[in-house]
Amino acid sequence: MKQKILLTIISGLIFIDIGAQDASELTYRSFSNGVAFVSLLANKTGVKQDTAAPFNTGAVSMVVTTTIDQAGKLIVGGYYGTNATFVRYTTTGSRDTTFNTTGALLVTSLASTSSINKVINAGTGYIATGQSNNNMATVKLTSTGALDTTFNAVGFVVEMVSTGTSIGYDIILNGSTLAIAGFTSPAGTDSPTVMNYNATTGARNPAIGNNGYQQFPELKLAVLYAIQPVGTSRYAAGCRQP
């Protein structure tokens, strides 16, 4: 059974291994004056706190997403202060210094008030979605923690998908297409949205929806939080205000 934990700390980054059944059972959302997260890893127990730079300045932070990459390393995403943030750890829980030399990356090239909501493996690197100043943001990293500049020339795509707020919450790599589930808020009314990009170039996939843009305005006041490929179809789930 998966366990949910809320952990608050004073500073630094902390995670706990509490013996989950498999590495996919990861939980998160822990914050206070530093970055904090909780992970559930197979057959391990222990606590580790990471107070190394940049997580030692007292900024408010949250880690929102975790995944295990193909080498068994843990990568986490979220925000630190006002910057979207990634951190990678080795299988022993130490900072992976082959990732951006320090093991941590603050994506300062995104606008202020940016965050990562989901990160996934993409070949030897990573792709993530979230927000940048209330616009939907998609970020692609190399395995070494650099922005992948083959993706939209700068390593990320930021779009105001429609007038108002646009946020991505989940992302899948479906063949050569990235599908991002979230919402847009035209005229202040949340509408479930799926954005579709070429996974290599970052360009919209014109073969899907309205030039890569699928919005479902008939479902007002609704948000998509998850998307999953099933055969040749894709299913998305979320919630709707009554």
C-alpha positions as CSV (number, residue, x, y, z in Angstrom):
1,M,0.0,0.0,0.0
2,K,1.4,3.4,-0.9
3,Q,1.9,5.8,1.9
4,K,1.5,9.6,1.8
5,I,3.8,11.7,3.9
6,L,4.0,15.5,4.5
7,L,7.3,16.5,5.8
8,T,8.3,20.1,6.7
9,I,11.9,21.1,7.4
10,I,13.7,24.3,8.3
11,S,16.3,24.3,5.5
12,G,18.0,22.1,3.0
13,L,16.7,19.1,1.1
14,I,15.6,15.9,2.8
15,F,14.2,12.6,1.7
16,I,13.3,9.4,3.5
17,D,13.4,5.8,2.1
18,I,10.7,3.8,3.8
19,G,10.7,0.5,1.9
20,A,8.0,0.7,-0.8
21,Q,7.3,-2.2,-3.1
22,D,8.9,-0.7,-6.1
23,A,10.7,2.4,-7.3
24,S,7.6,3.9,-8.9
25,E,6.1,4.4,-5.5
26,L,7.3,7.9,-4.8
27,T,5.6,10.6,-2.9
28,Y,6.4,14.2,-2.5
29,R,5.3,17.7,-1.6
30,S,7.3,18.8,1.4
31,F,8.5,22.3,1.8
32,S,9.8,25.1,4.0
33,N,12.8,27.3,3.6
34,G,14.7,24.9,1.4
35,V,13.8,22.0,-0.9
36,A,12.4,18.9,0.7
37,F,10.9,15.7,-0.7
38,V,10.0,12.2,0.5
39,S,10.8,9.2,-1.6
40,L,9.7,5.6,-1.2
41,L,12.3,3.2,-2.5
42,A,12.3,-0.6,-2.6
43,N,13.7,-2.4,0.4
44,K,15.5,0.6,1.9
45,T,15.2,2.7,5.1
46,G,17.0,5.8,6.1
47,V,16.9,9.6,6.2
48,K,19.2,12.0,4.3
49,Q,19.3,15.7,4.4
50,D,20.9,17.8,1.7
51,T,21.9,21.3,2.7
52,A,24.4,21.9,-0.1
53,A,24.1,25.0,-2.4
54,P,21.8,26.2,-3.7
55,F,19.4,24.8,-1.1
56,N,20.9,26.7,1.8
57,T,19.6,30.3,1.2
58,G,16.3,29.9,3.0
59,A,14.1,30.3,-0.1
60,V,10.7,28.6,0.0
61,S,10.6,25.5,-2.2
62,M,8.7,22.4,-3.2
63,V,9.6,19.3,-5.0
64,V,6.6,18.2,-7.0
65,T,7.8,15.3,-9.1
66,T,10.2,12.4,-8.9
67,T,11.3,9.6,-11.3
68,I,14.0,6.9,-11.6
69,D,16.0,7.2,-14.8
70,Q,17.4,4.4,-16.9
71,A,20.6,4.3,-14.8
72,G,18.6,3.9,-11.6
73,K,19.3,7.5,-10.5
74,L,16.7,9.6,-8.8
75,I,15.8,12.9,-10.5
76,V,13.4,15.3,-8.9
77,G,11.7,18.5,-10.2
78,G,9.9,21.4,-8.6
79,Y,10.9,24.9,-7.7
80,Y,13.4,26.7,-5.5
81,G,12.5,30.3,-4.8
82,T,11.1,31.5,-8.1
83,N,13.0,29.1,-10.4
84,A,12.1,25.8,-11.8
85,T,14.5,23.2,-10.3
86,F,16.0,19.8,-11.0
87,V,18.2,17.7,-8.8
88,R,19.7,14.2,-9.5
89,Y,21.0,11.7,-7.1
90,T,23.1,8.5,-7.5
91,T,21.7,5.2,-6.5
92,T,23.4,5.7,-3.1
93,G,21.6,9.0,-2.5
94,S,24.5,11.4,-3.0
95,R,24.4,14.3,-5.4
96,D,25.2,13.2,-8.9
97,T,28.0,15.7,-9.9
98,T,27.8,14.5,-13.5
99,F,24.5,16.4,-13.7
100,N,25.3,20.1,-14.2
101,T,28.5,19.6,-12.1
102,T,26.7,20.2,-8.8
103,G,23.8,17.7,-9.2
104,A,21.3,20.6,-9.2
105,L,20.0,22.9,-11.9
106,L,18.0,26.1,-11.5
107,V,16.4,27.0,-14.8
108,T,17.0,30.7,-14.6
109,S,16.3,31.3,-18.3
110,L,12.6,30.7,-17.7
111,A,10.5,33.6,-16.4
112,S,10.2,34.3,-12.7
113,T,7.7,32.2,-10.8
114,S,8.4,29.0,-12.7
115,S,7.9,25.4,-11.6
116,I,8.2,21.8,-12.8
117,N,5.1,19.7,-12.2
118,K,6.2,16.4,-14.0
119,V,9.5,15.0,-15.3
120,I,10.0,11.9,-17.3
121,N,12.8,10.0,-19.0
122,A,13.3,10.7,-22.7
123,G,16.1,8.6,-24.2
124,T,19.2,9.5,-22.4
125,G,17.8,12.8,-21.1
126,Y,14.6,14.2,-19.5
127,I,11.5,16.1,-20.5
128,A,9.4,18.1,-18.1
129,T,6.3,20.2,-18.0
130,G,5.0,22.9,-15.7
131,Q,4.6,26.6,-15.8
132,S,6.5,29.8,-16.3
133,N,4.8,33.0,-15.1
134,N,1.4,31.4,-15.7
135,N,2.3,30.1,-19.1
136,M,2.6,26.4,-20.0
137,A,6.3,25.4,-20.0
138,T,8.0,22.4,-21.5
139,V,11.7,21.8,-20.8
140,K,14.1,19.3,-22.3
141,L,17.4,18.4,-20.6
142,T,20.4,16.4,-21.7
143,S,21.7,13.5,-19.5
144,T,24.3,15.9,-18.2
145,G,21.8,18.4,-16.9
146,A,22.1,21.0,-19.7
147,L,19.2,22.5,-21.6
148,D,18.9,20.6,-24.8
149,T,19.2,23.3,-27.5
150,T,18.0,21.0,-30.2
151,F,14.6,21.5,-28.6
152,N,13.2,24.8,-29.8
153,A,16.7,26.2,-30.0
154,V,16.8,27.1,-26.3
155,G,15.8,23.9,-24.6
156,F,12.3,24.9,-23.6
157,V,8.9,26.0,-25.0
158,V,6.8,28.5,-23.1
159,E,3.3,29.3,-24.5
160,M,0.3,31.2,-23.4
161,V,-1.9,28.6,-25.0
162,S,-4.9,30.9,-24.7
163,T,-5.7,34.1,-23.0
164,G,-5.3,33.6,-19.3
165,T,-3.3,31.0,-17.3
166,S,-1.9,27.9,-18.9
167,I,-0.3,25.1,-16.9
168,G,1.0,21.6,-17.7
169,Y,0.6,18.9,-15.0
170,D,1.5,15.6,-16.7
171,I,3.5,14.6,-19.8
172,I,4.0,11.5,-21.8
173,L,6.3,10.5,-24.7
174,N,3.9,8.9,-27.2
175,G,6.1,7.8,-30.1
176,S,7.7,11.0,-31.5
177,T,5.0,13.2,-29.9
178,L,5.0,14.8,-26.4
179,A,1.5,15.1,-25.0
180,I,1.0,17.4,-22.1
181,A,-2.2,17.4,-20.0
182,G,-3.2,20.5,-18.0
183,F,-5.6,23.4,-18.4
184,T,-6.0,26.8,-20.0
185,S,-8.1,29.5,-18.6
186,P,-9.7,31.6,-21.3
187,A,-11.9,34.4,-19.8
188,G,-11.1,33.0,-16.4
189,T,-12.9,29.6,-17.1
190,D,-10.6,26.6,-16.7
191,S,-10.8,24.2,-19.7
192,P,-9.0,20.8,-19.9
193,T,-6.2,21.0,-22.4
194,V,-3.7,18.7,-24.1
195,M,-0.8,20.1,-26.0
196,N,1.1,18.1,-28.5
197,Y,4.8,18.8,-29.6
198,N,7.4,17.1,-31.6
199,A,9.7,15.5,-29.0
200,T,12.8,16.3,-31.0
201,T,12.3,19.9,-32.2
202,G,9.7,21.2,-29.8
203,A,7.4,22.3,-32.6
204,R,3.7,21.8,-32.3
205,N,2.4,18.6,-34.0
206,P,0.0,20.0,-36.6
207,A,-1.5,16.6,-37.2
208,I,-3.3,16.6,-33.8
209,G,-6.1,18.9,-32.9
210,N,-5.9,22.5,-33.8
211,N,-2.2,22.7,-34.7
212,G,-1.3,20.5,-31.8
213,Y,-3.7,22.2,-29.4
214,Q,-6.7,20.2,-28.0
215,Q,-9.0,22.0,-25.7
216,F,-12.3,20.8,-24.3
217,P,-14.3,23.9,-23.4
218,E,-17.5,21.9,-22.9
219,L,-15.9,20.7,-19.6
220,K,-15.8,24.1,-17.9
221,L,-14.0,24.5,-14.6
222,A,-12.0,21.4,-15.1
223,V,-8.3,20.4,-15.0
224,L,-6.4,17.4,-16.4
225,Y,-3.8,16.1,-14.0
226,A,-2.8,12.8,-15.7
227,I,-2.5,11.4,-19.2
228,Q,-1.7,7.8,-20.3
229,P,-1.3,6.0,-23.6
230,V,-3.4,2.9,-24.1
231,G,-2.8,1.2,-27.4
232,T,-3.3,3.8,-30.1
233,S,-5.4,6.0,-27.9
234,R,-4.6,8.4,-25.0
235,Y,-6.6,8.7,-21.9
236,A,-6.5,11.8,-19.6
237,A,-8.0,12.2,-16.1
238,G,-8.6,15.2,-13.8
239,C,-11.2,16.9,-11.8
240,R,-14.1,19.2,-12.4
241,Q,-15.7,21.7,-10.1
242,P,-19.4,20.8,-9.5
